[in-house]
Amino acid sequence: DAGVIQSPRHEVTEMGQEVTLRCKPISGHNSLFWYRQTMMRGLELLIYFNNNVPIDDSGMPEDRFSAKMPNASFSTLKIQPSEPRDSAVYFCASSLGWGTSGTQEKETQYFGPGTRLLVL
Amino acid sequence: AQSVTQPDIHITVSEGASLELRCNYSYGATPYLFWYVQSPGQGLQLLLKYFSGDTLVQGIKGFEAEFKRSQSSFNLRKPSVHWSDAAEYFCAVAPASGGSYIPTFGRGTSLIVHP
């Protein structure tokens, strides 16, 4: 398996522009997570999906942030408009999650390589 | 809700020396426990995990961790550190029941390896 795939790996944009981050989870995984990592706040969970449905978006910092999962193999995290304080590394992770019976592996998250976002 | 504490922000060791990274958790029952490693510019890679059974868990890259229920700890160890082990290490805890399946990550410990 190719693992969790994220694109782009690096993004530099100007304040006010729309930014779209993309994620392809591991095939067969039912849960998908978006994290943000900064020096100040560490690793923060923004939102997670189970079976393509958003379960908890309480970590999403503002209405400028939105996430979608139109199907089991694709998710996007959008920032509109972007601000310099959004500069961070954004990670996508997936796990077997809910709907997986008889295994403890549902708890294990596998991370993508991250997208480094710089908003000027 | 569960929580994780990694008391050491930075750890410096000499190459070839032994290593122990501390992790303490707070949770009402026995949780699922994980250690991840993040090399510079990379994503998080799973080192090892504890679900149940033997409290000494072996992982990749020569790492092991021991679950101690009485101390609510899950410390990571390696008998001889290599320069390539320099990275950020994260401990995580997830509920073993209740259905949330959402892990909580510690703030991380940065490992510096001197030649």
HADDOCK unambig.tbl for C-alpha pairs under 7 A between the chains (distance, minus, plus):
assign (segid A and resid 42 and name CA) (segid B and resid 107 and name CA) 5.71 0.50 0.50
assign (segid A and resid 97 and name CA) (segid B and resid 101 and name CA) 6.75 0.50 0.50
assign (segid A and resid 104 and name CA) (segid B and resid 51 and name CA) 6.98 0.50 0.50
assign (segid A and resid 107 and name CA) (segid B and resid 101 and name CA) 5.61 0.50 0.50
assign (segid A and resid 111 and name CA) (segid B and resid 43 and name CA) 6.08 0.50 0.50
assign (segid A and resid 111 and name CA) (segid B and resid 44 and name CA) 5.68 0.50 0.50
assign (segid A and resid 111 and name CA) (segid B and resid 45 and name CA) 6.85 0.50 0.50
assign (segid A and resid 112 and name CA) (segid B and resid 43 and name CA) 5.77 0.50 0.50
assign (segid A and resid 113 and name CA) (segid B and resid 42 and name CA) 5.42 0.50 0.50
assign (segid A and resid 113 and name CA) (segid B and resid 43 and name CA) 4.15 0.50 0.50
assign (segid A and resid 114 and name CA) (segid B and resid 43 and name CA) 5.82 0.50 0.50
